[in-house]
């Protein structure tokens, strides 16, 4: 290794690593192949040119490096009690880029701010290009192409790209605040563009990330104005009470909405059909009560030539699409209700629409959808985001308690999940029988409280290593990634793992390097 290191000067090696890092920043939003190649190249070069003395220094002094190294060792050790070692090695290979990239930035950090700015600019340009490409494709596509707006992201997963968009907004905000040139207004325009993309993409992770940013900014503003501890604690108590009041209000709202009145006969004297064993909601109204099928078919035949018994584009019969659409409008599901439909309503139903929410776009649409899911009872969870997550979290918590100390092992997580779903007779189809979508709980199940503890220590240590000069800016970016752990298994994908390691490693390595330089300067001053 010494021979390889001496082939080129230290400055040349650092330049090569900088170019590879900039290339990786460009590849993360665009190509998984580029991410894989860039990570391997950075890992191999770092391994070959880093002296053992540097490994020793970082291992002993950088707590995040030590915690992650121990977690990596624990993941291999857990293969000893894992019944499926082949799956275990496949999983370790999947998350290996996360470990490699963080180790790279810890061993060979960038100490100059201009290098950090170049890397961030490269990432920002790449994300902006990907967002622009996605929107151009969306607006040029024939009407009806995008039945699910979450299909908007072309290059990477819509969830990971939503995180990249939010991080880019933070970067633009930081550059706008700290720039003194006229060019700073370009960053403001870019923020507007990225916010618009987030708005129409309908990705809950993106909305939650923006909400997290608002909380952080509001918290900083409040803290700056209430620096007296007594006032600040009073304000915190008020916020807690406010959230408690909101939860109480939501529970009362649910109780009210689930109350229903069963009608006996229509205006024409026909009996209604209702099923109260389970409740389906559409735009806050109950779907499967007070329906008169014969009247619906006769009244619909006068408005449209399409038979209600034929299947629509979404796989359901037009009859149920009509019932759902009328429910979303708050109409009675009988002849009178059909007569109240406008010509545009009839055309929408003929085109496969099943709710008036289809014309709503952005956060409102997704929030209303989630509300209907949470209000519904006894429904098949397949295809419903929140209902599926309830199944995942319930299964995950059970498995975590069952394997509390050392976990299932790196290879047994999914077999144990499937076994649990089978034992509990879960209605989830095989393709929907997944992990928790909650990174902390997933790691806790896989590696037990020991592995989870090491992961938490790793995250806490990162915050202590953030550069002092830009602590607030960096804390928001890392906070966004950690916040995503509450909604997704972010690290257990190639793009998500590299994205997390990229920013966590980049900033913690920079902060550790600057602190190391400051300590050496202090020691030199003392000797002089």
C-alpha positions in Angstrom: 0.0 0.0 0.0 2.9 2.4 0.7 4.2 1.8 -2.8 0.8 2.7 -4.3 0.5 5.7 -2.1 3.9 7.0 -3.2 3.1 6.6 -6.9 1.4 10.0 -6.8 1.7 13.0 -4.5 -0.8 13.4 -1.6 -2.2 16.5 -3.4 -2.9 14.4 -6.6 -4.6 11.7 -4.6 -6.8 14.2 -2.9 -7.7 15.7 -6.3 -8.7 12.3 -7.6 -10.8 11.7 -4.5 -12.4 15.1 -4.9 -13.3 14.4 -8.6 -14.7 11.0 -7.7 -16.8 12.6 -4.9 -18.2 15.3 -7.2 -19.0 12.6 -9.8 -20.8 10.6 -7.1 -22.8 13.7 -6.1 -23.9 14.0 -9.7 -24.8 10.3 -10.0 -26.9 9.9 -6.8 -30.0 11.5 -8.3 -29.5 10.1 -11.8 -28.0 6.6 -11.9 -27.6 3.6 -9.6 -24.8 2.2 -11.8 -22.8 5.5 -11.4 -23.4 5.3 -7.6 -22.1 1.8 -7.4 -19.0 2.5 -9.5 -18.3 5.7 -7.7 -18.6 4.1 -4.3 -16.4 1.2 -5.2 -13.7 3.5 -6.7 -13.7 5.7 -3.6 -13.5 2.7 -1.3 -10.7 1.0 -3.1 -8.5 4.1 -3.5 -9.1 5.1 0.1 -8.1 1.6 1.3 -4.9 1.6 -0.8 -3.6 5.1 0.1 -4.6 5.5 3.7 -1.8 4.6 6.2 -2.5 2.5 9.2 -1.7 5.4 11.5 -4.6 7.3 10.1 -6.9 4.3 10.6 -5.8 4.1 14.2 -6.3 7.8 14.8 -9.8 7.9 13.4 -10.8 4.6 15.1 -9.7 5.9 18.5 -10.8 9.5 18.3 -13.9 9.6 16.0 -16.8 8.1 17.9 -19.2 7.9 15.0 -16.6 5.8 13.1 -16.1 3.5 16.0 -19.8 3.0 16.6 -20.4 2.3 12.9 -17.4 -0.1 12.7 -18.8 -2.0 15.7 -22.3 -2.1 14.1 -20.7 -3.5 10.9 -18.9 -6.1 13.0 -22.1 -7.0 14.8 -23.9 -7.5 11.5 -21.3 -10.1 10.5 -21.4 -11.7 14.0 -25.2 -12.0 13.8 -24.8 -14.4 10.9 -23.8 -16.9 13.6 -27.4 -17.2 14.9 -29.1 -16.5 11.5 -30.6 -19.6 9.9 -30.3 -18.2 6.4 -26.7 -17.0 6.0 -27.1 -16.6 2.2 -29.7 -14.0 2.7 -27.6 -12.5 5.4 -24.7 -12.0 3.1 -27.0 -10.5 0.4 -28.3 -8.0 2.9 -24.8 -7.0 4.1 -23.8 -6.6 0.5 -26.9 -4.3 0.0 -26.0 -2.0 2.9 -22.3 -2.2 2.4 -22.1 1.1 0.3 -23.5 2.9 3.4 -20.6 1.7 5.5 -18.0 2.1 2.8 -18.9 5.7 2.0 -19.0 6.8 5.6 -15.6 5.2 6.3 -14.2 6.9 3.2 -15.2 10.4 4.3 -14.0 9.7 7.8 -10.6 8.5 6.7 -10.1 11.0 3.8 -12.3 14.1 4.7 -12.3 17.3 2.8 -11.0 20.1 5.0 -11.4 23.1 2.6 -14.8 24.8 2.4 -14.5 25.5 -1.3 -14.3 21.8 -2.0 -17.4 21.2 0.1 -19.2 23.9 -1.9 -18.2 22.3 -5.2 -19.6 19.0 -4.1 -22.9 20.5 -2.9 -23.2 22.5 -6.1 -22.7 19.4 -8.2 -25.5 17.6 -6.2 -27.8 20.6 -6.5 -27.3 20.9 -10.3 -27.9 17.1 -10.7 -31.1 17.2 -8.6 -32.4 20.3 -10.5 -31.8 18.6 -13.8 -33.6 15.4 -12.7 -36.6 17.4 -11.5 -36.7 19.4 -14.7 -36.5 16.3 -16.8 -39.3 14.6 -14.8 -41.6 17.6 -15.1 -40.9 18.0 -18.8 -41.8 14.3 -19.3 -45.0 14.8 -17.3 -46.2 17.8 -19.2 -45.4 16.3 -22.6 -47.1 12.9 -21.8 -50.7 12.3 -23.1 -53.5 12.9 -20.7 -54.1 9.9 -18.4 -50.5 8.6 -18.6 -49.7 9.3 -15.0 -52.5 7.6 -13.0 -50.2 7.8 -9.9 -48.2 11.0 -9.6 -45.6 9.0 -7.6 -44.5 7.6 -11.0 -43.1 11.0 -11.8 -39.5 10.2 -10.7 -37.7 8.5 -13.6 -34.1 7.9 -12.4 -34.5 6.8 -8.8 -37.2 5.9 -6.3 -39.8 8.7 -5.8 -39.2 8.5 -2.0 -35.4 8.9 -2.2 -35.8 11.7 -4.8 -38.2 13.5 -2.5 -35.5 13.5 0.2 -33.0 14.8 -2.4 -35.4 17.6 -3.4 -35.9 18.6 0.3 -32.1 18.6 0.9 -31.6 20.7 -2.2 -34.1 23.3 -0.8 -32.1 23.5 2.4 -28.9 24.0 0.4 -30.5 26.7 -1.7 -31.8 28.5 1.4 -28.3 28.4 3.0 -26.7 29.7 -0.2 -29.3 32.5 -0.5 -28.7 33.5 3.1 -24.9 33.6 2.9 -24.4 34.9 -0.6 -24.0 38.7 -1.2 -24.0 38.7 -5.0 -27.0 39.2 -7.2 -26.8 35.5 -8.1 -28.3 34.8 -4.7 -31.8 35.5 -6.1 -31.3 32.5 -8.5 -31.3 30.3 -5.4 -34.6 31.8 -4.3 -36.2 31.0 -7.7 -34.7 27.5 -7.5 -36.4 27.0 -4.1 -39.8 28.0 -5.7 -39.2 25.5 -8.5 -38.3 22.7 -6.1 -41.2 23.4 -3.8 -43.5 23.2 -6.8 -42.1 19.9 -7.7 -42.6 18.6 -4.2 -46.2 20.0 -4.3 -47.3 18.0 -7.4 -45.3 14.9 -6.7 -47.7 13.7 -4.0 -44.9 11.9 -2.0 -45.7 11.9 1.7 -42.0 11.6 2.6 -41.4 14.9 0.7 -44.3 16.7 2.6 -43.1 15.3 6.0 -39.5 16.5 5.2 -40.8 20.0 4.4 -42.8 19.9 7.7 -39.6 19.0 9.5 -37.8 22.0 8.0 -40.6 24.3 9.1 -40.3 22.9 12.6 -36.6 23.4 12.7 -36.7 26.9 11.3 -39.6 27.9 13.7 -37.7 26.3 16.6 -34.6 28.3 15.8 -36.6 31.5 15.5 -38.4 30.9 18.8 -35.2 30.0 20.6 -33.5 33.2 19.4 -36.4 35.2 20.8 -36.9 33.3 24.0 -33.4 32.7 25.3 -34.5 32.9 28.9 -35.0 29.3 29.9 -38.2 29.9 31.8 -39.9 31.5 28.8 -38.5 28.8 26.4 -39.7 26.0 28.6 -43.1 27.6 28.9 -43.3 27.8 25.1 -42.3 24.2 24.7 -45.1 23.2 27.2 -47.6 25.2 25.1 -46.5 23.4 22.0 -46.9 20.0 23.7 -50.4 20.9 24.9 -51.2 22.2 21.4 -50.3 18.8 19.8 -52.2 17.0 22.5 -55.2 19.1 21.7 -54.9 18.3 18.0 -54.7 14.6 18.7 -57.8 14.8 21.0 -59.6 16.8 18.3 -58.7 14.2 15.7 -60.1 11.4 17.9 -63.4 13.3 18.3 -63.5 13.9 14.6 -63.1 10.2 13.9 -65.8 9.3 16.4 -68.1 11.8 14.7 -67.4 10.7 11.1 -67.9 7.0 11.9 -71.4 7.7 13.2 -73.9 6.9 10.4 -77.7 6.9 9.8 -79.2 4.1 7.9 -82.0 5.1 5.5 -84.9 2.7 4.9 -86.4 3.6 1.5 -85.6 5.9 -1.4 -88.0 8.6 -2.7 -89.3 6.0 -5.2 -90.2 3.6 -2.3 -87.3 1.1 -2.9 -85.3 -0.3 0.0 -81.7 0.7 0.5 -78.8 -1.9 0.9 -76.2 -1.3 3.6 -73.2 -3.2 4.9 -72.1 -2.1 8.4 -69.6 -4.9 9.1 -66.9 -2.7 7.7 -66.8 1.0 6.7 -65.2 2.4 3.5 -64.8 6.2 3.3 -64.5 8.4 0.2 -63.8 12.1 0.8 -65.0 11.7 4.4 -68.3 10.0 3.5 -69.2 6.3 4.0 -69.4 4.4 0.8 -71.0 1.1 1.5 -74.3 2.2 3.1 -77.7 3.4 1.7 -77.3 2.1 -1.8 -80.1 1.2 -4.2 -78.6 -0.8 -7.0 -81.6 -1.1 -9.3 -82.3 2.6 -9.3 -78.6 3.3 -10.0 -78.6 1.1 -13.1 -81.8 2.4 -14.5 -80.9 6.1 -13.9 -77.3 5.6 -15.2 -78.6 4.0 -18.5 -80.4 7.3 -19.2 -77.1 9.3 -18.8 -74.5 7.0 -20.4 -74.2 4.2 -22.9 -71.5 2.4 -20.7 -72.8 -0.6 -18.8 -72.2 -0.5 -15.0 -71.4 -4.2 -15.1 -68.3 -3.7 -17.3 -64.8 -3.2 -15.7 -63.2 0.2 -15.7 -59.5 1.0 -16.1 -58.8 0.5 -12.3 -60.2 -3.1 -12.5 -63.4 -2.3 -10.6 -66.8 -2.4 -12.3 -68.2 1.0 -13.3 -71.0 0.3 -10.8 -68.6 0.7 -7.8 -66.8 3.6 -9.4 -70.1 5.3 -9.7 -71.0 4.6 -6.1 -67.6 5.8 -4.9 -67.8 9.0 -7.0 -71.3 9.8 -5.8 -70.2 9.2 -2.2 -67.3 11.6 -2.6 -69.8 14.2 -3.7 -72.1 13.5 -0.8 -75.0 12.4 -3.0 -77.5 9.7 -2.1 -76.8 6.5 -4.1 -80.1 6.2 -5.8 -81.9 7.6 -8.9 -82.1 11.1 -7.4 -78.3 11.1 -6.8 -77.6 10.1 -10.4 -79.8 12.9 -11.6 -77.8 15.4 -9.6 -74.6 14.4 -11.4 -73.4 17.0 -13.9 -72.5 16.1 -17.5 -68.8 16.6 -16.5 -69.3 14.2 -13.6 -70.7 11.6 -16.0 -67.8 12.1 -18.4 -65.3 11.8 -15.5 -66.9 8.5 -14.4 -66.8 7.2 -18.0 -63.1 8.0 -18.1 -62.4 5.9 -15.1 -62.6 8.4 -12.3 -64.0 7.1 -9.0 -63.7 10.2 -6.8 -63.9 14.0 -7.1 -60.5 13.9 -5.3 -59.0 13.0 -8.7 -59.1 16.6 -9.7 -57.2 17.6 -6.5 -53.4 17.7 -6.7 -50.6 18.0 -4.2 -50.7 17.6 -0.4 -54.4 18.1 -0.1 -55.1 15.0 -2.2 -52.7 12.8 -0.3 -53.9 14.0 3.1 -57.5 13.5 2.2 -56.6 10.0 0.9 -54.9 9.2 4.2 -57.8 10.5 6.2 -60.2 8.2 4.3 -57.9 5.3 5.0 -57.6 6.0 8.7 -61.4 6.5 9.0 -62.1 3.2 7.3 -62.5 0.0 9.4 -62.2 -3.6 8.5 -61.0 -3.0 5.0 -58.5 -5.1 3.1 -55.2 -3.4 3.7 -53.7 -4.2 0.3 -53.2 -1.0 -1.7 -53.8 1.3 1.2 -50.6 3.0 2.4 -51.6 3.6 6.0 -53.4 0.3 6.5 -50.4 -1.6 5.2 -48.1 0.3 7.5 -50.3 -0.6 10.4 -49.8 -4.2 9.6 -46.0 -3.7 9.2 -45.6 -1.9 12.5 -47.7 -4.4 14.4 -45.6 -7.3 13.0 -42.4 -5.4 13.5 -43.0 -4.6 17.1 -44.0 -8.2 17.8 -40.7 -9.5 16.2 -38.6 -6.9 18.0 -39.9 -8.0 21.4 -39.5 -11.7 20.4 -35.8 -11.1 19.4 -35.1 -8.2 21.8 -31.4 -8.7 22.7 -29.6 -10.0 19.7 -32.2 -9.8 16.9 -33.2 -12.3 14.2 -29.7 -12.0 12.6 -28.8 -10.4 9.3 -30.4 -13.2 7.2 -33.7 -14.1 9.0 -35.7 -10.9 9.0 -37.9 -11.4 6.0 -38.5 -15.2 6.7 -39.6 -14.2 10.2 -41.9 -11.5 8.9 -43.5 -14.0 6.4 -43.9 -16.6 9.2 -45.6 -14.0 11.4 -48.0 -12.9 8.6 -48.9 -16.6 8.0 -49.4 -17.3 11.7 -51.7 -14.3 12.2 -53.6 -15.0 8.9 -52.8 -11.5 7.6 -54.8 -10.3 4.6 -51.7 -8.8 3.0 -50.9 -10.4 -0.3 -47.4 -12.0 -0.7 -46.0 -9.0 -2.7 -47.2 -6.6 0.1 -45.8 -8.6 3.0 -42.9 -6.3 3.7 -40.7 -4.9 6.5 -41.6 -2.2 8.9 -40.9 0.9 6.8 -39.4 2.3 10.0 -35.6 2.1 9.9 -35.0 2.1 13.7 -37.5 -0.7 14.3 -36.1 -2.7 11.3 -32.6 -2.5 12.7 -33.9 -3.4 16.1 -35.5 -6.5 14.7 -32.5 -7.5 12.7 -29.7 -6.8 15.2 -31.6 -6.5 18.5 -31.2 -3.8 21.1 -27.4 -4.1 20.9 -27.3 -3.2 17.2 -30.0 -0.6 17.6 -28.1 1.0 20.4 -24.9 1.2 18.3 -26.9 2.8 15.5 -28.3 5.4 17.8 -24.8 6.1 19.3 -23.6 6.6 15.7 -26.3 9.1 14.9 -25.8 11.1 18.2 -22.0 11.2 17.6 -22.5 12.7 14.1 -24.3 15.7 15.6 -21.3 16.2 17.9 -19.0 16.2 14.9 -20.9 18.7 12.8 -18.8 21.8 11.8 -19.5 24.6 14.3 -19.6 27.3 11.7 -22.6 25.8 9.8 -24.1 23.6 12.5 -27.7 24.7 12.0 -27.6 24.2 8.2 -25.9 20.8 8.5 -28.2 19.6 11.4 -31.3 20.2 9.2 -29.9 18.1 6.4 -28.9 15.2 8.6 -32.2 15.7 10.5 -34.1 15.3 7.3 -32.4 11.9 6.7 -33.0 10.7 10.2 -36.6 11.9 10.1 -37.1 9.7 7.1 -36.1 6.7 9.2 -39.5 7.1 10.9 -41.4 6.5 7.7 -39.0 4.4 5.5 -36.2 1.8 5.6 -34.1 4.4 4.0 -30.7 2.8 4.5 -31.7 -0.6 3.2 -31.7 0.5 -0.4 -28.6 1.4 -2.5 -29.7 5.0 -3.3 -31.0 5.7 0.2 -27.9 4.2 2.0 -25.5 6.1 -0.2 -27.5 9.4 0.2 -27.4 9.1 4.0 -23.7 8.1 4.1 -22.8 10.8 1.6 -24.1 13.7 3.7 -23.5 12.3 7.1 -19.9 11.3 6.2 -19.2 14.4 4.3 -20.1 16.8 7.1 -18.9 14.8 10.0 -15.6 14.1 8.3 -15.2 17.8 7.5 -16.0 18.8 11.1 -13.7 16.1 12.5 -10.8 17.2 10.2 -11.2 20.9 11.1 -11.3 20.1 14.8 -8.2 17.9 14.4 -6.4 20.8 12.7 -7.5 23.2 15.5 -6.2 20.9 18.2 -2.9 20.5 16.4 -2.6 24.3 16.1 -3.4 24.6 19.8 -0.7 22.1 20.7 1.8 23.9 18.5 1.0 27.2 20.2 1.5 25.6 23.6 4.9 24.3 22.6 6.0 27.7 21.2 
